[in-house]
Amino acid sequence: MNEFAKRVKNLREAMQNSNLDAYLVVNADPHLSEYLSDYYKVKDYLSGFKGSVGTLLFTQKEAYLWVDGRYWLQAEKELEGSGIVLQKQDKENTFQNWLKKNLDKNQILGCDFAVLNLALKKELENFCTLKHCDLIATLWENRPSLPKVQIYAHEKEYYSLSTKEKIALVREKMRELGAENHLISSLDDIAYLTNLRGGDVEYNPVFLSHLLIKQSEVLLFVDEGKIAHFLRLELENEGIILKPYESVIDELKNLENTTLLIEPSKMTALLIESLNSSVKLVEEINPSTYLKAIKSAKEISHIERAMIEDGVALCRFFAWLQEALVRGESIDEVDIDIKITEFRARSEYYVSNSFATIAAFKANGAFPHYKASKENCLKIEGDGFLLIDSGAQYKNGTTDITRVVPVGKLEKEQIHDYTLVLKAHIAISRAIFPKDIAMPLLDSITRMPLWEEQLDYIHGTGHGVGYFLNVHEGPQVLSYFAPVLEKMKAKEGMLTSIEPGIYKVGKWGVRLENLVINTKVKNPKNSSFGEFLYFRPVTLCPFELSCIDITLLDEKEKKWLNAYHKEVREKLAPYLKDDFKALKWLEDRTQTI
């Protein structure tokens, strides 16, 4: 029995002692963050599966992990010996549907309400009895402690609005919605509103906290030991009162005969259950969601500068990689991660990576979210595709880019696949669309070149990106898997990724990703039909001309590619004058076709 099977056995004993029929483990923290501090990685602790998503469900006889198609191959490997069965999650096969079919109202499902989002709690209550219980606290020996990274101010030169101005805009929306108070637990919203940054969550410059906006005061619940005295004074000047992190529940209990604005999908059940019955909930999207999703002209200008920093670093990295491979140096997938980070870290604006670098060679590229380790990684040798998905947090912007590097000799099928993915990328990049269209509806434009050859990929085409914040940021998403919701309307100034791909198990993976800004069409042809937008690329890095079958590109596609490469060359070349090898690498890949 391996260590994870033992942990499942111990959990089942705890379930019996608590009279539970089933126990649910959601991959979350009290702020419903995408990336978790080690303290909250309960899924990893129980199962051994290290993917960034996944839901565990236990009964006395069964143990299941639901995870989407990005992680099926990884999960099959990492669950071996645990006794936990992989459930390949899709629209039909979900843990909610399993519970609906297998539990009834008389059976008790245990879950830690401190990390259970309110919207999910309401859904689960339709088909079973829910009970708040944290079984892990007593089972997890030597559990990591909560992070205590110092909080710091985002420099004023990088943002457009002060905290007072942002809070005023939120209060204006609160009045429209009839809410006297507003509780926020999502860390990116709090960091945005307070113009603060931290390091409590890996890759995301945020800090563990809650924010309660009242009519006359703003309370920030945070570990006060993380905030220096001078910063505390600055926050007081901005109208922010500091409270101990753990005191948020007591403060909520004190609310009476009032209204409270929350976003149910970003709020945990435990917090809301602290309220007394006289508090009326106003359930709407957090006003700060739109404020931070729609980048200002000043923020866009800074983002463009961050993209130059990133593009220069990438040119130097790829030039180094090309030369190192020619020299026959021993390089593996982990070395790629280390080296690309090293080049980015030379920038004065660099803070950290924005997610775990994916450096996947040959068949590993078929894992969309592959993570290499020194114990189990491939050497970059022989023939094949090297897929590199990476990004950084700069003080002036967040980056996310995927490129595929040819190593050795390529097969015709590889060149064909690369070209199809490029065609898909260009298709959506060339699209013009109405302002306020639901962005999931645009996904089919991307996939058309692949669908014509009965090919597809099992992840979304794009996600919103924060401004020196979370690399995955709502509300917009480019994915036909996503529901079409009011909050996903296309607005000018949104920053979004475009990342189509082809994945062939046992062979290779191709994904090509740029970040783009929703930009208003200049000189509209028919203004009577309203405003139209297009996706303006801000990522600056060439595609690999040697991987493209030019005969598969039409004239409009060639025109787009040539224009993009011309812009990349013109913006990056002046910063590479002191690096002949990097400049030559750039010039070779931005030739007109």
C-alpha positions as CSV (number, residue, x, y, z in Angstrom):
1,M,0.0,0.0,0.0
2,N,1.6,3.3,-1.1
3,E,1.4,6.5,1.0
4,F,-1.6,7.8,-0.8
5,A,-3.6,4.6,-0.4
6,K,-2.8,4.9,3.3
7,R,-4.1,8.4,3.4
8,V,-7.3,7.4,1.7
9,K,-7.7,4.6,4.3
10,N,-7.2,7.1,7.2
11,L,-9.7,9.5,5.6
12,R,-12.4,6.7,5.4
13,E,-11.9,6.0,9.1
14,A,-12.4,9.7,9.8
15,M,-15.6,9.7,7.6
16,Q,-17.0,6.8,9.7
17,N,-16.3,8.6,12.9
18,S,-18.2,11.7,11.5
19,N,-21.1,9.6,10.2
20,L,-20.5,10.7,6.6
21,D,-21.7,8.8,3.5
22,A,-19.2,10.7,1.3
23,Y,-16.5,13.3,1.5
24,L,-15.8,16.0,-1.1
25,V,-12.4,17.6,-1.6
26,V,-12.4,20.7,-3.8
27,N,-9.1,22.2,-5.0
28,A,-9.4,25.6,-3.4
29,D,-8.5,27.9,-0.5
30,P,-10.7,30.4,1.4
31,H,-10.3,32.8,-1.5
32,L,-11.1,30.3,-4.3
33,S,-7.7,31.0,-5.9
34,E,-6.5,29.1,-9.0
35,Y,-3.0,28.6,-7.6
36,L,-2.8,27.5,-3.9
37,S,-0.3,27.9,-1.2
38,D,1.1,24.5,0.0
39,Y,-1.1,24.6,3.1
40,Y,-4.2,24.2,0.9
41,K,-3.0,21.5,-1.5
42,V,-5.3,18.9,0.1
43,K,-5.9,17.2,-3.3
44,D,-2.2,16.7,-3.8
45,Y,-1.7,15.4,-0.3
46,L,-4.5,12.8,-0.6
47,S,-4.0,11.6,-4.2
48,G,-0.5,12.5,-5.4
49,F,-2.0,14.2,-8.4
50,K,-0.3,17.6,-8.8
51,G,-2.4,19.2,-11.6
52,S,-3.7,22.7,-11.0
53,V,-7.3,21.5,-11.0
54,G,-9.3,18.5,-9.9
55,T,-12.0,17.4,-7.5
56,L,-11.8,14.3,-5.2
57,L,-14.8,12.3,-4.0
58,F,-14.7,9.5,-1.4
59,T,-17.2,7.0,-0.2
60,Q,-16.4,3.9,1.9
61,K,-16.0,1.9,-1.3
62,E,-15.1,4.3,-4.1
63,A,-12.5,7.1,-4.6
64,Y,-12.6,9.3,-7.7
65,L,-10.7,12.2,-9.2
66,W,-12.5,14.3,-11.7
67,V,-10.2,16.3,-14.0
68,D,-10.6,17.8,-17.5
69,G,-8.8,16.6,-20.7
70,R,-5.7,18.7,-20.1
71,Y,-4.6,16.4,-17.3
72,W,-5.9,12.9,-18.2
73,L,-2.5,11.5,-19.2
74,Q,-0.8,13.1,-16.2
75,A,-3.5,11.9,-13.7
76,E,-3.3,8.3,-15.0
77,K,0.4,8.2,-14.1
78,E,0.2,10.0,-10.8
79,L,-2.8,8.1,-9.4
80,E,-1.2,4.7,-9.8
81,G,-1.3,2.7,-6.6
82,S,-3.5,5.2,-4.7
83,G,-6.8,3.3,-5.3
84,I,-8.3,6.6,-6.7
85,V,-10.0,6.1,-10.1
86,L,-9.6,8.8,-12.7
87,Q,-12.9,10.2,-14.0
88,K,-12.5,11.9,-17.4
89,Q,-14.5,15.0,-16.8
90,D,-16.6,16.5,-19.6
91,K,-20.0,18.1,-19.8
92,E,-21.8,14.9,-18.8
93,N,-19.2,13.2,-16.6
94,T,-19.0,15.6,-13.6
95,F,-18.8,15.0,-9.9
96,Q,-22.1,16.9,-9.5
97,N,-23.8,14.4,-11.8
98,W,-22.3,11.4,-10.0
99,L,-23.6,12.8,-6.7
100,K,-27.0,13.4,-8.2
101,K,-27.3,9.8,-9.4
102,N,-25.7,8.1,-6.3
103,L,-26.7,10.1,-3.2
104,D,-30.1,11.1,-1.9
105,K,-31.4,13.7,0.5
106,N,-31.0,11.4,3.5
107,Q,-27.3,10.8,2.8
108,I,-24.6,13.2,4.2
109,L,-21.9,14.7,2.1
110,G,-19.0,16.2,4.1
111,C,-17.0,19.1,2.9
112,D,-14.9,21.9,4.3
113,F,-17.1,25.0,3.9
114,A,-14.1,27.2,4.4
115,V,-13.0,26.4,0.8
116,L,-16.4,25.6,-0.8
117,N,-17.8,28.2,-3.0
118,L,-21.3,29.4,-2.2
119,A,-22.7,28.8,-5.7
120,L,-21.5,25.1,-5.6
121,K,-23.0,24.6,-2.1
122,K,-26.4,25.8,-3.4
123,E,-26.1,23.3,-6.3
124,L,-25.1,20.4,-4.1
125,E,-27.9,21.0,-1.6
126,N,-30.4,20.1,-4.3
127,F,-29.6,16.4,-4.2
128,C,-27.9,15.6,-0.8
129,T,-27.5,16.8,2.8
130,L,-24.3,18.8,3.2
131,K,-22.3,19.0,6.4
132,H,-19.4,21.3,7.2
133,C,-16.4,19.4,8.4
134,D,-12.6,19.6,7.9
135,L,-11.3,16.0,8.2
136,I,-7.9,17.0,6.9
137,A,-6.8,19.2,9.8
138,T,-6.3,16.2,12.1
139,L,-5.0,13.8,9.4
140,W,-2.3,15.9,7.8
141,E,0.9,15.6,9.8
142,N,3.6,18.2,9.2
143,R,1.3,20.3,7.2
144,P,3.0,23.3,5.7
145,S,2.3,26.6,7.4
146,L,0.5,29.6,5.9
147,P,2.7,31.9,3.9
148,K,4.0,35.1,5.6
149,V,5.5,37.1,2.7
150,Q,5.7,40.8,3.1
151,I,3.1,42.9,1.3
152,Y,4.3,45.9,-0.8
153,A,2.8,48.8,-2.7
154,H,2.5,48.7,-6.5
155,E,4.5,51.8,-7.6
156,K,2.2,54.8,-8.4
157,E,3.8,55.2,-11.8
158,Y,2.3,51.9,-13.0
159,Y,-1.4,52.4,-12.2
160,S,-4.1,54.9,-13.3
161,L,-6.4,55.2,-10.3
162,S,-5.7,55.6,-6.6
163,T,-7.3,53.2,-4.0
164,K,-9.7,56.0,-3.0
165,E,-10.8,56.5,-6.7
166,K,-11.2,52.7,-7.2
167,I,-13.3,52.3,-4.0
168,A,-15.4,55.3,-5.1
169,L,-16.2,53.6,-8.3
170,V,-17.1,50.4,-6.5
171,R,-19.4,52.3,-4.1
172,E,-21.1,53.9,-7.0
173,K,-22.0,50.5,-8.4
174,M,-23.0,49.3,-4.9
175,R,-25.5,52.1,-4.7
176,E,-26.9,51.1,-8.1
177,L,-27.4,47.6,-6.8
178,G,-28.9,48.7,-3.5
179,A,-26.0,47.3,-1.4
180,E,-24.8,49.0,1.7
181,N,-21.8,46.7,2.1
182,H,-19.6,44.6,-0.2
183,L,-17.5,41.6,0.8
184,I,-14.6,40.6,-1.4
185,S,-12.5,37.4,-0.9
186,S,-10.9,37.0,-4.4
187,L,-7.3,38.0,-3.9
188,D,-6.7,39.6,-7.3
189,D,-9.7,41.9,-6.8
190,I,-8.3,43.0,-3.4
191,A,-4.8,43.5,-4.7
192,Y,-6.2,45.6,-7.6
193,L,-8.4,47.8,-5.4
194,T,-5.7,48.4,-2.7
195,N,-2.8,48.9,-5.2
196,L,-0.9,46.4,-3.1
197,R,1.0,43.2,-4.2
198,G,2.3,40.2,-2.3
199,G,3.7,36.7,-2.6
200,D,1.4,34.4,-0.7
201,V,0.3,32.5,-3.9
202,E,2.9,31.1,-6.2
203,Y,3.2,33.0,-9.5
204,N,0.4,35.5,-8.6
205,P,1.5,38.7,-6.8
206,V,-1.4,38.6,-4.3
207,F,-1.8,38.2,-0.5
208,L,-4.2,36.3,1.7
209,S,-6.9,38.7,2.8
210,H,-10.6,39.7,2.8
211,L,-12.0,43.2,2.1
212,L,-15.2,44.6,3.5
213,I,-16.3,47.9,1.9
214,K,-18.9,49.7,3.9
215,Q,-20.5,53.1,3.3
216,S,-18.1,55.0,5.5
217,E,-15.1,52.7,6.0
218,V,-13.1,50.0,4.3
219,L,-11.8,47.0,6.3
220,L,-8.8,44.9,5.1
221,F,-8.5,41.6,7.0
222,V,-4.9,40.5,6.7
223,D,-2.0,39.3,8.7
224,E,-0.8,42.7,10.0
225,G,2.7,41.4,10.5
226,K,3.1,41.4,6.7
227,I,2.6,45.1,6.4
228,A,5.4,47.6,7.3
229,H,4.5,50.6,9.5
230,F,5.0,53.2,6.7
231,L,2.7,51.2,4.4
232,R,0.1,51.0,7.2
233,L,0.1,54.8,7.4
234,E,-0.3,55.1,3.6
235,L,-3.3,52.7,3.7
236,E,-4.9,54.7,6.5
237,N,-4.5,57.8,4.3
238,E,-6.4,55.9,1.5
239,G,-9.2,55.1,4.0
240,I,-8.2,51.5,4.6
241,I,-8.5,50.1,8.2
242,L,-6.4,47.0,9.0
243,K,-8.0,44.1,10.9
244,P,-6.6,40.7,11.8
245,Y,-7.1,38.1,9.0
246,E,-9.0,35.7,11.3
247,S,-11.5,38.4,12.5
248,V,-13.5,38.6,9.3
249,I,-16.1,36.1,10.6
250,D,-16.6,38.1,13.8
251,E,-17.1,41.3,11.7
252,L,-19.6,39.6,9.5
253,K,-21.5,38.4,12.6
254,N,-21.9,42.0,13.7
255,L,-23.7,43.0,10.5
256,E,-27.4,43.6,11.2
257,N,-30.4,44.8,9.2
258,T,-28.3,45.7,6.1
259,T,-27.5,44.5,2.6
260,L,-24.3,42.8,1.5
261,L,-23.1,42.5,-2.1
262,I,-21.3,39.3,-2.9
263,E,-20.4,37.3,-6.0
264,P,-21.4,33.7,-5.1
265,S,-18.9,32.0,-7.3
266,K,-16.1,33.9,-5.6
267,M,-17.4,33.5,-2.0
268,T,-17.0,30.6,0.4
269,A,-20.0,29.1,2.2
270,L,-18.4,29.4,5.7
271,L,-18.3,33.2,5.4
272,I,-21.9,33.6,4.3
273,E,-23.1,31.2,7.0
274,S,-21.6,33.6,9.6
275,L,-24.2,36.2,8.7
276,N,-27.4,36.6,10.7
277,S,-30.8,36.4,9.0
278,S,-31.4,40.1,9.0
279,V,-28.6,40.6,6.4
280,K,-30.0,40.6,2.8
281,L,-27.6,39.3,0.1
282,V,-27.2,41.1,-3.2
283,E,-25.7,38.5,-5.5
284,E,-23.9,40.1,-8.5
285,I,-20.5,40.0,-10.1
286,N,-17.9,42.0,-8.2
287,P,-17.7,45.5,-9.6
288,S,-13.9,45.3,-9.5
289,T,-14.0,42.5,-12.0
290,Y,-14.7,44.9,-14.9
291,L,-12.5,47.6,-13.5
292,K,-9.4,45.4,-13.7
293,A,-10.4,43.5,-16.8
294,I,-10.7,46.7,-18.9
295,K,-7.2,48.0,-19.0
296,S,-6.7,51.8,-19.2
297,A,-4.7,53.5,-21.8
298,K,-1.9,54.0,-19.3
299,E,-1.9,50.3,-18.3
300,I,-1.9,49.3,-22.0
301,S,1.1,51.5,-22.6
302,H,2.9,49.8,-19.7
303,I,1.9,46.3,-20.9
304,E,3.4,47.1,-24.3
305,R,6.6,48.0,-22.6
306,A,6.5,44.8,-20.6
307,M,6.1,42.9,-23.9
308,I,9.2,44.4,-25.2
309,E,11.1,43.3,-22.1
310,D,9.7,39.8,-22.6
311,G,10.4,39.7,-26.3
312,V,14.0,40.8,-25.8
313,A,14.5,38.1,-23.2
314,L,13.0,35.5,-25.5
315,C,15.2,36.5,-28.4
316,R,18.3,36.1,-26.3
317,F,17.0,32.8,-24.9
318,F,16.1,31.2,-28.2
319,A,19.5,32.4,-29.7
320,W,21.3,30.7,-26.8
321,L,19.2,27.6,-27.2
322,Q,20.0,27.4,-31.0
323,E,23.7,27.8,-30.4
324,A,23.8,25.4,-27.5
325,L,22.1,22.6,-29.5
326,V,24.5,23.2,-32.4
327,R,27.4,22.8,-30.0
328,G,25.9,19.6,-28.7
329,E,25.4,20.7,-25.1
330,S,23.5,18.5,-22.8
331,I,20.2,20.2,-22.2
332,D,17.0,18.8,-20.7
333,E,13.4,20.2,-20.2
334,V,14.2,21.5,-16.7
335,D,17.2,23.3,-18.0
336,I,14.9,25.1,-20.5
337,D,12.8,26.4,-17.6
338,I,15.9,27.5,-15.6
339,K,17.5,29.3,-18.6
340,I,14.4,31.1,-19.9
341,T,13.7,32.4,-16.4
342,E,17.4,33.5,-16.1
343,F,17.0,35.7,-19.3
344,R,13.7,37.2,-18.1
345,A,15.1,38.0,-14.7
346,R,17.7,40.3,-16.2
347,S,14.9,42.9,-16.7
348,E,14.7,45.6,-14.1
349,Y,10.9,45.1,-14.2
350,Y,10.9,41.4,-13.5
351,V,9.3,40.1,-10.3
352,S,8.6,36.3,-10.9
353,N,7.3,33.9,-13.4
354,S,3.6,34.1,-14.0
355,F,3.0,30.3,-13.9
356,A,5.1,27.1,-14.0
357,T,7.0,26.9,-17.3
358,I,5.9,24.1,-19.6
359,A,8.9,22.8,-21.5
360,A,7.8,19.7,-23.3
361,F,9.9,17.8,-25.8
362,K,8.6,15.2,-28.3
363,A,5.7,13.1,-26.9
364,N,5.6,15.2,-23.7
365,G,4.2,18.0,-25.8
366,A,1.0,16.1,-26.0
367,F,0.4,16.8,-22.3
368,P,-1.1,20.4,-22.5
369,H,0.0,21.1,-18.9
370,Y,3.1,19.0,-18.7
371,K,5.5,19.8,-15.8
372,A,9.1,18.4,-16.1
373,S,11.2,17.3,-13.2
374,K,14.8,16.3,-13.0
375,E,13.8,12.8,-12.0
376,N,11.6,12.4,-15.1
377,C,12.4,14.6,-18.0
378,L,13.7,14.3,-21.6
379,K,17.0,15.5,-23.0
380,I,16.7,17.9,-25.9
381,E,18.4,15.7,-28.5
382,G,17.4,13.9,-31.7
383,D,14.5,15.1,-33.8
384,G,11.2,16.6,-32.6
385,F,9.2,19.5,-31.5
386,L,10.0,21.4,-28.2
387,L,6.9,23.2,-26.9
388,I,7.6,26.0,-24.4
389,D,4.7,27.8,-22.7
390,S,6.0,30.4,-20.2
391,G,5.4,33.9,-18.9
392,A,6.5,36.4,-16.3
393,Q,5.2,38.9,-13.8
394,Y,6.7,42.3,-14.5
395,K,5.9,45.5,-12.5
396,N,4.4,46.8,-15.7
397,G,2.5,43.8,-16.9
398,T,1.9,40.0,-17.0
399,T,3.0,37.9,-20.0
400,D,2.1,34.4,-21.3
401,I,3.4,33.0,-24.5
402,T,3.8,29.6,-26.2
403,R,6.1,28.8,-29.0
404,V,7.3,25.6,-30.6
405,V,10.9,25.1,-31.5
406,P,12.1,22.6,-34.2
407,V,14.9,20.3,-33.1
408,G,16.7,18.3,-35.7
409,K,14.8,17.1,-38.8
410,L,11.0,17.4,-38.9
411,E,8.4,15.1,-40.4
412,K,5.9,16.4,-43.0
413,E,3.1,15.7,-40.6
414,Q,4.7,17.9,-37.9
415,I,5.1,20.8,-40.4
416,H,1.4,20.2,-41.4
417,D,0.2,20.3,-37.8
418,Y,2.3,23.5,-37.0
419,T,0.9,25.2,-40.0
420,L,-2.7,24.3,-39.2
421,V,-2.3,25.7,-35.6
422,L,-0.8,28.8,-37.1
423,K,-3.8,29.1,-39.4
424,A,-6.1,28.8,-36.5
425,H,-4.2,31.4,-34.6
426,I,-4.3,33.8,-37.5
427,A,-8.0,33.2,-38.1
428,I,-9.1,34.6,-34.7
429,S,-6.3,37.2,-34.8
430,R,-7.7,38.6,-38.0
431,A,-11.3,38.5,-36.8
432,I,-13.4,41.7,-36.5
433,F,-16.4,41.3,-34.2
434,P,-19.1,43.5,-32.5
435,K,-18.4,45.1,-29.2
436,D,-20.3,43.3,-26.4
437,I,-20.5,39.9,-28.2
438,A,-20.1,37.0,-25.8
439,M,-16.5,36.0,-26.3
440,P,-17.1,32.2,-26.1
441,L,-19.0,32.6,-29.4
442,L,-15.8,33.6,-31.2
443,D,-14.0,30.3,-30.5
444,S,-15.4,28.6,-33.5
445,I,-13.6,31.1,-35.8
446,T,-10.3,29.8,-34.3
447,R,-11.1,26.2,-34.7
448,M,-12.4,26.3,-38.3
449,P,-9.0,25.4,-40.0
450,L,-8.7,22.4,-37.6
451,W,-12.3,21.3,-37.9
452,E,-11.9,21.2,-41.7
453,E,-9.5,18.4,-41.2
454,Q,-11.5,16.8,-38.3
455,L,-9.0,18.0,-35.7
456,D,-9.6,19.7,-32.4
457,Y,-8.1,20.4,-29.0
458,I,-9.5,19.8,-25.6
459,H,-8.9,23.1,-23.9
460,G,-10.2,26.7,-24.3
461,T,-8.7,29.0,-26.9
462,G,-8.0,31.8,-24.5
463,H,-8.4,33.4,-21.1
464,G,-8.3,36.9,-19.7
465,V,-4.9,38.1,-18.3
466,G,-4.3,40.5,-15.4
467,Y,-2.1,43.6,-15.1
468,F,0.7,42.5,-12.9
469,L,-1.9,40.2,-11.4
470,N,-3.2,36.7,-12.1
471,V,-2.2,35.3,-15.4
472,H,-5.7,33.8,-15.6
473,E,-8.3,36.5,-15.1
474,G,-12.0,36.8,-15.8
475,P,-14.6,37.5,-16.8
476,Q,-13.9,36.9,-20.5
477,V,-12.9,33.5,-21.9
478,L,-12.5,32.3,-25.5
479,S,-13.9,28.8,-25.3
480,Y,-17.0,27.1,-26.7
481,F,-16.8,24.8,-23.6
482,A,-17.8,27.8,-21.5
483,P,-21.4,28.9,-20.9
484,V,-22.4,32.1,-22.7
485,L,-22.9,34.6,-19.9
486,E,-23.6,38.3,-19.6
487,K,-20.3,39.0,-17.9
488,M,-18.3,37.6,-20.8
489,K,-19.1,40.4,-23.2
490,A,-16.2,41.8,-25.3
491,K,-15.1,45.2,-24.0
492,E,-12.4,47.5,-25.4
493,G,-9.2,47.2,-23.4
494,M,-9.5,43.5,-22.3
495,L,-6.3,41.5,-22.5
496,T,-6.8,37.9,-23.6
497,S,-4.7,35.0,-24.7
498,I,-5.1,33.2,-28.1
499,E,-3.6,29.7,-27.9
500,P,-5.0,27.0,-30.3
501,G,-3.2,23.6,-30.5
502,I,-2.9,20.1,-31.8
503,Y,-1.9,17.2,-29.5
504,K,-1.1,13.8,-30.7
505,V,-0.5,11.3,-27.9
506,G,2.8,9.5,-28.2
507,K,4.0,11.9,-30.9
508,W,4.1,15.7,-30.2
509,G,2.1,18.8,-29.2
510,V,1.8,22.1,-31.0
511,R,0.4,25.3,-29.3
512,L,1.0,28.8,-30.5
513,E,0.0,31.6,-28.1
514,N,0.0,35.4,-28.1
515,L,-1.7,37.9,-25.9
516,V,-4.0,40.4,-27.6
517,I,-5.9,43.6,-26.6
518,N,-9.5,44.2,-27.6
519,T,-9.1,47.2,-29.8
520,K,-11.6,49.5,-31.5
521,V,-11.7,49.3,-35.3
522,K,-10.4,52.6,-36.7
523,N,-12.3,54.3,-39.6
524,P,-15.4,52.1,-39.4
525,K,-17.1,51.3,-42.7
526,N,-20.7,51.3,-41.3
527,S,-20.9,53.2,-38.0
528,S,-24.7,52.7,-38.0
529,F,-24.2,49.1,-37.0
530,G,-22.4,50.0,-33.7
531,E,-18.8,49.6,-32.6
532,F,-16.6,46.8,-33.8
533,L,-13.4,45.4,-32.2
534,Y,-10.4,43.3,-33.2
535,F,-7.7,41.4,-31.4
536,R,-4.5,43.5,-31.5
537,P,-1.4,41.3,-30.7
538,V,0.9,42.7,-28.0
539,T,3.1,39.7,-27.6
540,L,6.4,40.2,-29.5
541,C,8.0,37.0,-30.7
542,P,8.3,35.5,-34.2
543,F,6.8,32.2,-35.2
544,E,9.2,29.5,-36.7
545,L,9.2,30.0,-40.5
546,S,11.0,26.6,-41.0
547,C,7.9,24.9,-39.5
548,I,5.4,26.5,-41.9
549,D,4.1,25.0,-45.1
550,I,3.6,28.2,-47.0
551,T,1.5,26.5,-49.6
552,L,-1.2,26.1,-47.0
553,L,-1.5,29.8,-46.3
554,D,-3.7,32.1,-48.3
555,E,-2.7,35.6,-49.2
556,K,-4.6,37.2,-46.3
557,E,-2.8,34.8,-43.9
558,K,0.6,35.6,-45.4
559,K,-0.2,39.4,-45.1
560,W,-1.1,39.0,-41.5
561,L,2.1,37.0,-40.7
562,N,4.3,39.4,-42.5
563,A,2.8,42.4,-40.8
564,Y,3.1,40.8,-37.4
565,H,6.8,39.8,-38.0
566,K,7.6,43.3,-39.3
567,E,6.2,44.8,-36.1
568,V,8.1,42.3,-33.9
569,R,11.4,43.1,-35.7
570,E,10.9,46.8,-35.6
571,K,10.0,46.9,-31.9
572,L,12.7,44.4,-30.6
573,A,15.7,45.0,-32.9
574,P,16.7,48.4,-31.3
575,Y,17.2,46.6,-28.0
576,L,19.3,43.8,-29.4
577,K,22.0,45.9,-31.1
578,D,24.5,44.8,-28.5
579,D,23.7,41.1,-29.0
580,F,24.5,40.0,-32.6
581,K,23.4,36.4,-32.1
582,A,20.0,37.3,-30.7
583,L,19.5,40.0,-33.4
584,K,20.3,37.5,-36.1
585,W,18.0,35.0,-34.6
586,L,15.2,37.6,-34.7
587,E,16.0,38.8,-38.3
588,D,16.1,35.2,-39.6
589,R,12.6,34.5,-38.3
590,T,11.0,37.7,-39.4
591,Q,11.8,37.5,-43.1
592,T,8.9,38.3,-45.5
593,I,7.3,35.2,-47.0
